[in-house]
Amino acid sequence: MLPCNLKDLSGLKLLMNMKIVLDDQVRERSVRADLAWELFFRSKTETPKGHGEPLLPFANWFWDEMGQRAGRLMKNSKGKATVTIPSLAPEALDFVVRLASFWADEVYLRRRGSLSGNMWTRPVVNVLDDDALEGAERPLTSRKETGSIDRFLMPLLGPGHAFFRVRLVEKDESAARFHSHSHVDEYYLILTGKGTLRYNGSETEVKAGDLVGKPAGPEVATQLIADRGERLRILDMEVWHDRAQVSKDIIVNPDFKELLLSGSGWAAIVPEESLITPEDFFRHYDQGYKRTRDGGWVPSKNRGHKPTREK
């Protein structure tokens, strides 16, 4: 509700007054999404199916391009942007329309010179109804061999720091490994069903309406298991410290005794038993040595370090 002193200000425009036209032809100063599409997806017509992560690079690129042309506080905006797109399949077109709808109140499609009506799409998904998925929602579904299903909500709800998905976990299955994150805040909202929450060394029952907090920092390990006679429906909400799915993050899997180094520039697994106390590092910081795979060390003449650590 607007404050009372703003209700009667007829000059206050609540709309962006921004129009985006998705065009099948290249126009002057148009955003070349047709080229970006093939670059990011290696397809001229469709989006990848399953996980939402492969859609994020294109969505982030589109976000940056629109940020130079539109926005509620961009007073030097021209009021209109043209985006050149390839001949997209319906679900792929819906994906682009959803992204454009964040930046404009009016989104149109121009094909062979003919302009459509306003295709603006609301940024809303239903986390309880799997049978009424619309457009770009349909391909963003992944089914596991166990029958459990993941529905990816990003980047349909926008790119950025958050990455949400709906997990439908079959009986006696788990939503994910028992795991922790170093740089991701994660929250689980139980939508339907009952199950068991493993939280570090504790176990407790969770039910519909429960919201589980798992902030980064303490390296809290969690797992949700549908082991109480019914399926679990979970809204899994991750908040990344940088752009979702590409930020550096250390994932610890205690049951598997391994650490995963994940993110841009990282891709490695380290056995948990390889971790040792850092005291040795600081005590012999200025002495030359090389660490061995078993956690030991051997003397080494390292550049810039005259003293050599001796056995």
Secondary structure, 3 states (H helix, E strand, C coil): CCCCCCCCCCCCCCCCCCEEEEECCCCCCCEEHHHHHHHHHCCCCCCCCCCCHHHHHHHHHHHHHHHCCCCCCCCCCCCEEEEECCCCCHHHHHHHHHHHHHHCCEEEEEECCEECCCCCCCCCCCCCCCCCCCHHHCCCEEECCCCCEEEECCCCCCCCCEEEEEEEECCCCECCCCEEECCEEEEEEEEECEEEEEECCEEEEEECCCEEEECCCCCCCEEEECCCCCCEEEEEEEEECCCCCCCCEEEEEHHHCEEEEEECCEEEEEEHHHCCCCHHHHHCCCCEEEECCCCCEEECCCCCCCCECCC
